[in-house]
Amino acid sequence: MADIQEDEPLDPKVEAIRKKMVRLLMVSGGIMMLGLMTVLIAIVYKLNEDSAVPVAATGEIVMPAGTTIMQSSVGEDRMLFVVQDASGQRQVLTYDYSGRQIAAYTIREE
């Protein structure tokens, strides 16, 4: 078997430099890990974020002849129209982006 030799103790100045280098290695490694974690968290956040921008849709909404659109509004996934028909009756109509009517409310005065 080979004889195991013990290393001689380092000079105190060299030992101090070695400790500083180990500390520098730990600090720089910690900063690198923190940066990597930040990038990974940002990527996961972007992948799980719901897109608030609606997808452009094309279609057709058919209203009776003589209908006048008085106001319109567009939301996240809905369109709202305030219309007046030929007889003067006002309604609030709600559609989704596929053009399907979701709700219709008649506006009447008392």
TIMIPA-410884 format. One record per atom (N, C-alpha, C, O): residue number from 1; atom name; x, y, z. Coordinates in Angstrom, 2 decimals. Example, Ala and Ser with C-alpha at 12.3 -4.5 7.8 and 13.67 -1.06 7.14 Angstrom:
% residues 2
 seq atom       u       v       w
   1    N   13.19   -5.69    7.80
   1   CA   12.30   -4.50    7.80
   1    C   13.20   -3.30    7.80
   1    O   14.24   -3.32    8.46
   2    N   12.85   -2.25    7.08
   2   CA   13.67   -1.06    7.14
   2    C   12.90    0.03    7.87
   2    O   13.41    1.14    8.04
This chain:
% residues 110
 seq atom       u       v       w
   1    N    0.82   -1.18    0.00
   1   CA    0.00    0.00    0.00
   1    C    0.86    1.24    0.00
   1    O    1.98    1.26    0.51
   2    N    0.31    2.27   -0.59
   2   CA    1.06    3.52   -0.65
   2    C    0.93    4.26    0.66
   2    O   -0.11    4.23    1.32
   3    N    2.00    4.92    1.02
   3   CA    1.96    5.72    2.24
   3    C    1.14    6.98    1.97
   3    O    1.30    7.64    0.94
   4    N    0.28    7.30    2.92
   4   CA   -0.52    8.53    2.82
   4    C    0.24    9.63    3.51
   4    O    0.55    9.56    4.70
   5    N    0.52   10.66    2.74
   5   CA    1.25   11.79    3.32
   5    C    0.28   12.93    3.57
   5    O   -0.59   13.20    2.74
   6    N    0.43   13.57    4.67
   6   CA   -0.43   14.71    4.97
   6    C    0.20   15.95    4.39
   6    O    1.42   16.11    4.38
   7    N   -0.68   16.86    3.91
   7   CA   -0.20   18.13    3.35
   7    C    0.30   19.02    4.48
   7    O   -0.19   18.98    5.61
   8    N    1.27   19.80    4.13
   8   CA    1.79   20.76    5.09
   8    C    0.80   21.91    5.22
   8    O    0.15   22.27    4.23
   9    N    0.66   22.49    6.39
   9   CA   -0.25   23.64    6.54
   9    C    0.24   24.80    5.67
   9    O    1.44   25.01    5.48
  10    N   -0.75   25.56    5.15
  10   CA   -0.43   26.68    4.28
  10    C    0.05   27.87    5.09
  10    O   -0.24   28.01    6.28
  11    N    0.78   28.71    4.41
  11   CA    1.21   29.97    5.00
  11    C   -0.05   30.78    5.34
  11    O   -1.01   30.73    4.56
  12    N   -0.12   31.52    6.45
  12   CA   -1.32   32.27    6.84
  12    C   -1.80   33.24    5.76
  12    O   -3.01   33.42    5.59
  13    N   -0.88   33.87    5.01
  13   CA   -1.30   34.79    3.94
  13    C   -1.97   34.03    2.81
  13    O   -2.98   34.48    2.26
  14    N   -1.44   32.89    2.46
  14   CA   -2.02   32.07    1.39
  14    C   -3.37   31.52    1.83
  14    O   -4.31   31.45    1.04
  15    N   -3.47   31.12    3.11
  15   CA   -4.74   30.62    3.65
  15    C   -5.81   31.71    3.62
  15    O   -6.97   31.41    3.33
  16    N   -5.45   32.94    3.91
  16   CA   -6.40   34.05    3.85
  16    C   -6.89   34.27    2.42
  16    O   -8.08   34.53    2.21
  17    N   -6.00   34.19    1.46
  17   CA   -6.37   34.36    0.05
  17    C   -7.28   33.22   -0.38
  17    O   -8.25   33.44   -1.12
  18    N   -6.99   32.00    0.07
  18   CA   -7.83   30.85   -0.27
  18    C   -9.24   31.04    0.27
  18    O  -10.21   30.74   -0.43
  19    N   -9.38   31.52    1.50
  19   CA  -10.70   31.75    2.09
  19    C  -11.47   32.82    1.32
  19    O  -12.68   32.69    1.11
  20    N  -10.76   33.88    0.91
  20   CA  -11.41   34.93    0.13
  20    C  -11.90   34.39   -1.21
  20    O  -12.98   34.74   -1.67
  21    N  -11.10   33.54   -1.84
  21   CA  -11.48   32.97   -3.13
  21    C  -12.69   32.04   -2.99
  21    O  -13.57   32.03   -3.85
  22    N  -12.73   31.25   -1.91
  22   CA  -13.88   30.37   -1.68
  22    C  -15.13   31.21   -1.45
  22    O  -16.20   30.89   -1.98
  23    N  -15.02   32.29   -0.68
  23   CA  -16.15   33.17   -0.43
  23    C  -16.63   33.83   -1.74
  23    O  -17.83   33.93   -1.98
  24    N  -15.70   34.28   -2.57
  24   CA  -16.04   34.87   -3.86
  24    C  -16.75   33.86   -4.75
  24    O  -17.71   34.20   -5.44
  25    N  -16.28   32.61   -4.74
  25   CA  -16.91   31.56   -5.52
  25    C  -18.35   31.33   -5.07
  25    O  -19.24   31.18   -5.90
  26    N  -18.58   31.31   -3.76
  26   CA  -19.93   31.10   -3.22
  26    C  -20.85   32.27   -3.58
  26    O  -22.00   32.05   -3.97
  27    N  -20.36   33.49   -3.46
  27   CA  -21.19   34.67   -3.78
  27    C  -21.54   34.69   -5.26
  27    O  -22.70   34.89   -5.62
  28    N  -20.56   34.49   -6.12
  28   CA  -20.83   34.52   -7.56
  28    C  -21.74   33.36   -7.98
  28    O  -22.59   33.53   -8.85
  29    N  -21.56   32.21   -7.38
  29   CA  -22.45   31.07   -7.66
  29    C  -23.88   31.36   -7.22
  29    O  -24.83   31.02   -7.92
  30    N  -24.04   32.00   -6.06
  30   CA  -25.38   32.37   -5.59
  30    C  -26.05   33.38   -6.51
  30    O  -27.25   33.28   -6.78
  31    N  -25.28   34.35   -7.00
  31   CA  -25.84   35.34   -7.92
  31    C  -26.26   34.67   -9.23
  31    O  -27.31   35.00   -9.78
  32    N  -25.45   33.75   -9.72
  32   CA  -25.81   33.03  -10.95
  32    C  -27.08   32.21  -10.76
  32    O  -27.94   32.18  -11.64
  33    N  -27.22   31.54   -9.62
  33   CA  -28.42   30.74   -9.35
  33    C  -29.65   31.64   -9.25
  33    O  -30.72   31.29   -9.76
  34    N  -29.51   32.80   -8.61
  34   CA  -30.61   33.75   -8.50
  34    C  -31.04   34.25   -9.89
  34    O  -32.24   34.35  -10.17
  35    N  -30.07   34.55  -10.74
  35   CA  -30.39   34.99  -12.10
  35    C  -31.08   33.91  -12.90
  35    O  -32.04   34.19  -13.62
  36    N  -30.62   32.68  -12.79
  36   CA  -31.23   31.56  -13.50
  36    C  -32.67   31.34  -13.03
  36    O  -33.56   31.12  -13.84
  37    N  -32.88   31.41  -11.71
  37   CA  -34.24   31.24  -11.18
  37    C  -35.16   32.35  -11.68
  37    O  -36.32   32.10  -11.99
  38    N  -34.65   33.58  -11.76
  38   CA  -35.45   34.70  -12.24
  38    C  -35.87   34.48  -13.69
  38    O  -37.03   34.72  -14.05
  39    N  -34.96   34.04  -14.52
  39   CA  -35.28   33.79  -15.93
  39    C  -36.30   32.67  -16.05
  39    O  -37.25   32.79  -16.83
  40    N  -36.14   31.59  -15.31
  40   CA  -37.09   30.48  -15.37
  40    C  -38.47   30.90  -14.89
  40    O  -39.48   30.50  -15.47
  41    N  -38.54   31.69  -13.83
  41   CA  -39.83   32.18  -13.34
  41    C  -40.50   33.06  -14.39
  41    O  -41.71   32.96  -14.61
  42    N  -39.73   33.92  -15.05
  42   CA  -40.29   34.77  -16.10
  42    C  -40.83   33.94  -17.26
  42    O  -41.89   34.27  -17.81
  43    N  -40.13   32.89  -17.64
  43   CA  -40.59   32.03  -18.73
  43    C  -41.89   31.32  -18.35
  43    O  -42.82   31.28  -19.14
  44    N  -41.95   30.78  -17.15
  44   CA  -43.17   30.09  -16.69
  44    C  -44.33   31.08  -16.62
  44    O  -45.45   30.73  -16.98
  45    N  -44.07   32.29  -16.14
  45   CA  -45.12   33.31  -16.05
  45    C  -45.67   33.64  -17.44
  45    O  -46.88   33.71  -17.63
  46    N  -44.78   33.83  -18.41
  46   CA  -45.22   34.17  -19.76
  46    C  -46.00   33.02  -20.40
  46    O  -46.96   33.26  -21.14
  47    N  -45.61   31.79  -20.12
  47   CA  -46.32   30.65  -20.69
  47    C  -47.71   30.49  -20.11
  47    O  -48.62   30.05  -20.80
  48    N  -47.89   30.83  -18.83
  48   CA  -49.17   30.66  -18.16
  48    C  -50.05   31.90  -18.22
  48    O  -51.19   31.86  -17.76
  49    N  -49.55   32.99  -18.76
  49   CA  -50.31   34.23  -18.81
  49    C  -51.42   34.11  -19.85
  49    O  -51.18   33.69  -20.99
  50    N  -52.63   34.49  -19.45
  50   CA  -53.75   34.50  -20.39
  50    C  -53.61   35.70  -21.30
  50    O  -53.32   36.81  -20.86
  51    N  -53.83   35.47  -22.56
  51   CA  -53.74   36.56  -23.52
  51    C  -55.01   37.40  -23.43
  51    O  -56.11   36.89  -23.62
  52    N  -54.86   38.70  -23.14
  52   CA  -55.99   39.59  -23.01
  52    C  -56.44   40.12  -24.37
  52    O  -57.51   40.72  -24.48
  53    N  -55.63   39.91  -25.39
  53   CA  -55.97   40.40  -26.71
  53    C  -56.85   39.37  -27.41
  53    O  -56.42   38.23  -27.62
  54    N  -58.08   39.75  -27.76
  54   CA  -58.94   38.78  -28.42
  54    C  -58.45   38.45  -29.83
  54    O  -57.82   39.28  -30.49
  55    N  -58.74   37.26  -30.25
  55   CA  -58.36   36.83  -31.59
  55    C  -59.31   37.50  -32.59
  55    O  -60.52   37.54  -32.37
  56    N  -58.77   38.01  -33.65
  56   CA  -59.59   38.66  -34.66
  56    C  -60.58   37.66  -35.24
  56    O  -60.22   36.54  -35.60
  57    N  -61.83   38.09  -35.32
  57   CA  -62.86   37.22  -35.85
  57    C  -63.56   37.92  -37.00
  57    O  -63.70   39.15  -37.02
  58    N  -63.99   37.15  -37.93
  58   CA  -64.79   37.70  -39.02
  58    C  -66.10   36.95  -39.03
  58    O  -66.16   35.77  -38.71
  59    N  -67.10   37.64  -39.40
  59   CA  -68.41   37.01  -39.43
  59    C  -69.46   38.04  -39.84
  59    O  -69.15   39.11  -40.35
  60    N  -70.69   37.67  -39.59
  60   CA  -71.79   38.52  -40.01
  60    C  -72.88   38.47  -38.96
  60    O  -73.23   37.41  -38.45
  61    N  -73.41   39.63  -38.63
  61   CA  -74.54   39.73  -37.72
  61    C  -75.68   40.33  -38.54
  61    O  -75.57   41.44  -39.06
  62    N  -76.78   39.59  -38.63
  62   CA  -77.91   40.04  -39.43
  62    C  -78.96   40.63  -38.51
  62    O  -79.40   39.99  -37.56
  63    N  -79.36   41.88  -38.82
  63   CA  -80.42   42.55  -38.08
  63    C  -81.54   42.87  -39.05
  63    O  -81.31   43.02  -40.25
  64    N  -82.76   42.97  -38.55
  64   CA  -83.90   43.25  -39.44
  64    C  -83.72   44.56  -40.20
  64    O  -83.04   45.48  -39.73
  65    N  -84.33   44.64  -41.37
  65   CA  -84.27   45.86  -42.18
  65    C  -84.87   47.02  -41.40
  65    O  -85.87   46.85  -40.70
  66    N  -84.26   48.18  -41.52
  66   CA  -84.76   49.37  -40.83
  66    C  -84.19   49.53  -39.44
  66    O  -84.53   50.49  -38.74
  67    N  -83.33   48.62  -39.02
  67   CA  -82.72   48.70  -37.69
  67    C  -81.57   49.70  -37.74
  67    O  -80.74   49.68  -38.65
  68    N  -81.52   50.57  -36.75
  68   CA  -80.45   51.55  -36.64
  68    C  -79.62   51.22  -35.42
  68    O  -80.15   51.06  -34.32
  69    N  -78.30   51.13  -35.60
  69   CA  -77.40   50.90  -34.47
  69    C  -77.11   52.25  -33.85
  69    O  -76.53   53.13  -34.49
  70    N  -77.51   52.41  -32.58
  70   CA  -77.33   53.69  -31.89
  70    C  -75.99   53.73  -31.15
  70    O  -75.33   54.77  -31.11
  71    N  -75.59   52.60  -30.57
  71   CA  -74.32   52.50  -29.86
  71    C  -73.79   51.08  -30.03
  71    O  -74.55   50.15  -30.27
  72    N  -72.47   50.95  -29.89
  72   CA  -71.88   49.61  -29.90
  72    C  -70.68   49.61  -28.96
  72    O  -70.06   50.65  -28.71
  73    N  -70.38   48.43  -28.45
  73   CA  -69.26   48.27  -27.54
  73    C  -68.69   46.87  -27.73
  73    O  -69.41   45.92  -28.00
  74    N  -67.38   46.77  -27.57
  74   CA  -66.70   45.48  -27.72
  74    C  -65.97   45.18  -26.43
  74    O  -65.23   46.02  -25.92
  75    N  -66.17   43.97  -25.89
  75   CA  -65.49   43.54  -24.68
  75    C  -64.50   42.44  -25.01
  75    O  -64.11   42.28  -26.17
  76    N  -64.09   41.68  -24.00
  76   CA  -63.11   40.62  -24.20
  76    C  -63.58   39.58  -25.21
  76    O  -62.84   39.23  -26.13
  77    N  -64.80   39.10  -25.04
  77   CA  -65.30   38.08  -25.97
  77    C  -66.75   38.33  -26.36
  77    O  -67.45   37.42  -26.81
  78    N  -67.20   39.58  -26.21
  78   CA  -68.58   39.91  -26.50
  78    C  -68.69   41.24  -27.23
  78    O  -67.82   42.11  -27.12
  79    N  -69.78   41.38  -27.98
  79   CA  -70.12   42.64  -28.64
  79    C  -71.50   43.04  -28.16
  79    O  -72.39   42.19  -28.02
  80    N  -71.70   44.32  -27.91
  80   CA  -72.97   44.82  -27.42
  80    C  -73.44   45.92  -28.36
  80    O  -72.67   46.81  -28.73
  81    N  -74.72   45.85  -28.75
  81   CA  -75.31   46.85  -29.62
  81    C  -76.57   47.40  -28.98
  81    O  -77.38   46.64  -28.46
  82    N  -76.73   48.71  -29.03
  82   CA  -78.00   49.34  -28.67
  82    C  -78.61   49.74  -30.00
  82    O  -78.06   50.56  -30.73
  83    N  -79.77   49.15  -30.31
  83   CA  -80.38   49.36  -31.63
  83    C  -81.79   49.91  -31.48
  83    O  -82.42   49.80  -30.43
  84    N  -82.26   50.50  -32.56
  84   CA  -83.64   50.96  -32.63
  84    C  -84.23   50.39  -33.92
  84    O  -83.69   50.60  -35.00
  85    N  -85.34   49.66  -33.78
  85   CA  -85.92   49.06  -34.98
  85    C  -86.79   50.07  -35.71
  85    O  -86.90   51.23  -35.29
  86    N  -87.41   49.63  -36.80
  86   CA  -88.19   50.54  -37.65
  86    C  -89.39   51.14  -36.91
  86    O  -89.81   52.25  -37.24
  87    N  -89.93   50.44  -35.93
  87   CA  -91.08   50.95  -35.18
  87    C  -90.67   51.89  -34.05
  87    O  -91.54   52.47  -33.39
  88    N  -89.38   52.07  -33.81
  88   CA  -88.91   52.96  -32.76
  88    C  -88.57   52.24  -31.45
  88    O  -88.12   52.87  -30.49
  89    N  -88.79   50.94  -31.42
  89   CA  -88.49   50.16  -30.22
  89    C  -86.98   50.01  -30.06
  89    O  -86.29   49.67  -31.03
  90    N  -86.46   50.27  -28.87
  90   CA  -85.02   50.14  -28.63
  90    C  -84.72   48.83  -27.92
  90    O  -85.49   48.36  -27.08
  91    N  -83.57   48.23  -28.28
  91   CA  -83.14   46.97  -27.69
  91    C  -81.64   47.01  -27.44
  91    O  -80.89   47.74  -28.09
  92    N  -81.22   46.20  -26.47
  92   CA  -79.79   45.96  -26.22
  92    C  -79.53   44.51  -26.62
  92    O  -80.13   43.59  -26.07
  93    N  -78.63   44.32  -27.59
  93   CA  -78.33   42.99  -28.11
  93    C  -76.88   42.64  -27.80
  93    O  -75.98   43.46  -27.99
  94    N  -76.67   41.43  -27.32
  94   CA  -75.32   40.96  -26.99
  94    C  -75.00   39.74  -27.84
  94    O  -75.79   38.81  -27.95
  95    N  -73.81   39.78  -28.46
  95   CA  -73.34   38.69  -29.32
  95    C  -71.96   38.25  -28.88
  95    O  -71.20   39.04  -28.31
  96    N  -71.62   36.97  -29.14
  96   CA  -70.24   36.55  -28.95
  96    C  -69.51   36.72  -30.28
  96    O  -70.12   37.10  -31.28
  97    N  -68.20   36.44  -30.31
  97   CA  -67.43   36.69  -31.52
  97    C  -67.74   35.73  -32.65
  97    O  -67.33   35.96  -33.79
  98    N  -68.46   34.66  -32.37
  98   CA  -68.85   33.77  -33.47
  98    C  -70.09   34.30  -34.17
  98    O  -70.50   33.76  -35.20
  99    N  -70.71   35.36  -33.63
  99   CA  -71.90   35.95  -34.23
  99    C  -73.18   35.41  -33.64
  99    O  -74.27   35.76  -34.10
 100    N  -73.08   34.56  -32.62
 100   CA  -74.26   33.98  -31.97
 100    C  -74.82   34.97  -30.96
 100    O  -74.08   35.52  -30.14
 101    N  -76.13   35.21  -31.03
 101   CA  -76.76   36.14  -30.10
 101    C  -76.86   35.49  -28.73
 101    O  -77.36   34.37  -28.59
 102    N  -76.37   36.21  -27.71
 102   CA  -76.39   35.69  -26.35
 102    C  -77.59   36.20  -25.59
 102    O  -78.24   35.45  -24.86
 103    N  -77.91   37.49  -25.75
 103   CA  -79.02   38.08  -25.00
 103    C  -79.63   39.21  -25.80
 103    O  -78.97   39.84  -26.63
 104    N  -80.91   39.46  -25.52
 104   CA  -81.62   40.58  -26.13
 104    C  -82.53   41.17  -25.07
 104    O  -83.34   40.47  -24.47
 105    N  -82.38   42.46  -24.82
 105   CA  -83.20   43.16  -23.83
 105    C  -83.95   44.29  -24.51
 105    O  -83.37   45.06  -25.28
 106    N  -85.22   44.38  -24.22
 106   CA  -86.02   45.47  -24.77
 106    C  -86.00   46.63  -23.78
 106    O  -86.15   46.44  -22.57
 107    N  -85.81   47.82  -24.30
 107   CA  -85.80   49.02  -23.47
 107    C  -87.15   49.69  -23.64
 107    O  -87.54   50.04  -24.75
 108    N  -87.87   49.88  -22.54
 108   CA  -89.15   50.56  -22.61
 108    C  -89.22   51.62  -21.52
 108    O  -88.62   51.48  -20.45
 109    N  -89.94   52.63  -21.81
 109   CA  -90.09   53.72  -20.85
 109    C  -91.41   53.57  -20.12
 109    O  -92.39   53.08  -20.69
 110    N  -91.44   53.98  -18.85
 110   CA  -92.69   53.91  -18.08
 110    C  -93.27   55.29  -17.94
 110    O  -94.32   55.45  -17.33
